[in-house]
Each structure stands twice: as structure tokens, then as C-alpha cells.
Amino acid sequence: MKCPKCGSMNKAGAKFCKNCGSPLTQQKPKPVAQMTSGRAVPKKQNKLVLALALLVVLLAAFYGWGSFYYSKDKQIDRIVVKMKEPTKDLSKDVFTKTASFQVTKDSVEPLQKYYHDHPSVANELASKWKSESGEQAGKDAVSLQKSGHWLLFLPRYKLQVATYKPTVVTNHADAKITVDGHSTGTVKTSGKQYVQRLAPVIAGTHAFVISSSVGTSSASVNVFSDAAIDLSIHTASFQVSAPDAPNGSIYINGEKVGTLDGDGNETFTNYLLTKNMSLYVKKTDGSRSETISDFGRIISQDPKKARSDDDEIVAVNGRWVLKPEWNDDDADADASSDSSSEDSNDDSDEDDDADSESDDADESNRIDQDDLQEAVDGAWGNGDDDAADYYVGGEGNSSYQSIKRMHDSWDNADNISSYGETVTISKAHKKGDNIVCDLRVTHHVVWTNKPTTNVVDQYVGATLNDDYKIISMGHGSTISK
């Protein structure tokens, strides 16, 4: 043991230093730190390991869910549902390459209106997109493209939709155009026509309204190209002549529109034409003429060139004249008004039976003018993909192929900005189970280097089946340029 005072070494257990006599203090050895059992540290490590394992499991589950929910097919399914429902917001799934076009819920709605009316087309696109690998060329009006990511690493798909700048063509200088509820201004003069080049609009079904001093016309137009859109307000001048009904009243489509003078005549100038127009005259005694049906279709043509097979609609000195007729039975009834009530009732019953038999006989020969007009308008679809649907045999129909070749040549012409057609029907009649008619097709061609021109073709003997599909356009020839 070492003396703390002089440093001399002493025997263990000595109480006093042998050198200096100082007392020696017994020092207890310092306790040696004992190692703990080691359980606390492993507990923390185990919790960390468990937390990391749980996080990995959650991330794996999240990735699995995200890979499923944001898979290409699932994204396409959700997009196509919105495409067919205009009330849903599709704008977040759409982009265009037109910088000036603003993609919003309202601006994309025309695209949805088209696919709402043509759901099978949307379904066909979905199948096509799902079967394709990678990005598409984007040349179609609507194509599927990768655009950004979901959750930082899953590819996001959007619709790349084309925009177009069609030209509206009309025949009135003061016409104002409204597209989808938004005014686009007043048309400008171009040659003999009045036109307006629209700002970019998205592919789809757009609502057009044209207003002028003579009236208002509206149309729902599928826009899938820059082709001209004809919104001409069709008017005609005509005379009503009924010498047997001086001072009588004139009714068009059930509404009184004028009064005959003392000689039974009245003239209408630039009267707005609509589909299925009907006219009759009432005498001052209340008796009514027979109805002249669908006369607008005939008087819309040039009276100097067109021909009417209807005795009630004739061209006189370059003007259409409508001549209402009275039923002979009505005239006989007026002349014999003092006959007995019983005889009158018997005659009336016989007339009703005869009319019923006549109606039954004529039913099979009746032509739906609206369906007929829709068919020929659709057949001249300015190259639209669904134009072939209006032909027997579809794209294999020779008339369809002829019209498509003509449209393709115009599409590829550098000096043609846009074009469109107006189709007028005449001489429609049933021939067996088919419908035969003549067509007057006016091509409105907007040039880049000269004023707009109108080329008029005449098709004689155009034939449709009883489903209103084109069998043949008949014999075509150009009658004016």
C-alpha cells in the first residue's frame, strides 16, 4: 500500500506508514462498471426495423394500387366516360397544339357533344388506343398522348385534340354569327359572298346561329376540318294567286302571314324559307283551300331554270306563283247548302271513307323530306369520316369514292383554303321501294389567291333505298361556274 504523504510502500493492511508514521487510509476499490443485459437497445432497433418494414409494405401496396388505377387502360376508360358525357369536366384531360386556344370546360364541350351523339365512335377509339403501344403520331383529330406523370413515376395520358379555323359562308351582308353562344361579329364581303373566318374551335359539334335583317337560321355542325360552313339564309320571292278568294287570308305553316287584294293576289319578297313549308288560303266566308305542301323546296330554286310538276306551283315570267285550289266537294256543298242534314252527313261519311282509303294507299309512297335531306347532306360530308355511312356499301360505293377523290384533291390543293357544299333536292318520288330525285349541289370554294367561287353541279336520277341510303348519285354535270 502506498503512503499518500511520503509515497513509501507499506505492507498491505498496515495502519501507519513505516517511514513517516502517517496513518494509512484503506481505499475501497472503485466499482467496475457492469455491462447491462442489453435489452433496451435491441428494443429500439426492433421498432425501427418494424417501422421500415411497414413502410415498405405500404409503399408496395400504394404502388400496386397506383399501377392498377393509373394503368393506361383504366385512364382510357375514365377519359372515354367523360368524352360521352358533356356535363363532366374533360378539360383536365385535353390539350391542343394551338397556343391561342384556351382549354376550359366550356370550350371542350363541343367535343363531348359529338361523342355523346356518337358513342360507338368513342368506344372504337378506346379499343384502338388500348391496342396500341407507345405514343401515337397525333395526326388524328383526337389522339391519345403521354403528358406528364401521376405520382411522379406513373405515365399520364391525355387527349391531343385538333382545332380548326373554318370559314362561315352566307348570303346576307348584315349577317351576324354566333358560335356556341358566343358572338363572333359580322361577316365580311368576299366576291359575291359574305364570309367570316372563325378563331380556332375544337373538333366536335358546334351550335351556329346566323342572324340578319331577313331572319335567323341555326345549324348544328360537326367540325372536323377547315372546310367552309354554309349558313346561307335561304329566301325566295313569290306570288300567291287565288282569284276565287278576293280579300282572303294567307296562312303559312298555320300562321296568318298576309291578305289577298281585291283581285286575289299578294306578293312576298325575300320570304324566309324553312323545311316542310305549307300554305293555304281562307276565303272571307271561312272556307279553306287545299294545302300546298313543302312548297319551299321548289321555290328555293331559280324559277327561270327549275321546273315544277305541281299545278299549284308554277313559274310565270321568272317568278314563282302559288295557286291554291279548292276541293270540288266543298264547292258542291256550298252550292247545295239547302240540302237535308241527313244527305249531308251521308256524303261526309263517304268522303271520310274515301280519304281513309286514299291515305292507306299513299302511305307506302310517302317520302320523309327531312330524312331525305339529312341523307344527301350527310353523303356530301366534306370528307368527314362518317360520310360513307350514308351510302349503300359504305366506302366501296362508287359514288362515295368519286366524291371523296374530288374532296381529297381540294384538301391537297395549296391555293384552296376551305370548301363546303349546299345540296338542294327536286323531283323526289318513289320508284318501287327506292327513292329517285335530282340534286343541285353548290360547291363553295374559298381560295387563298382569289375571291370565293361557287360551282354548281346537277345530279339527275340520284337513287336511295328505303332506308335513305345512297345507291347512286346518278348522272352528274356542271351547270355553272
Secondary structure, DSSP 8 states (H G I E B T S, - for coil): -B-TTT--B--TT-SB-TTT--B--------------S-HHHHHHHHHHHHHHHHHHHHHHHHHHHHHHTSHHHHHHHHHHHHT-TTS--GGGEE-S-TT----HHHHHHHHHHHHH-HHHHHHHHHHHHH--S-----SSEEEEEEEEETTTEEEEEEEE-EE--EEEES-TT-EEEETTEEEEE-EEETTEEEEE---EESEEEEEEEEETTEEEEEEEEE-SS--EE----EEEEEEE-TTSTT-EEEETTEEEEE--TTSEEEEEEEE--TT-EEEEE-TTS-B---EESHHHHHTS-TTT-----TTEEEETTEEEE-----HHHHHHHHTTTS-HHHHHHHHHHHHHHHHHHHHHHHTT---HHHHHHHHHHHT-TT-GGGGGGBTTGGG-HHHHHHHHHHHHHHT-TTEEEEEEEEEEEEEEEETTEEEEEEEEEEEEEESSS--EEEEEEEEEEEE-TTS-EEE--EEEEEE-
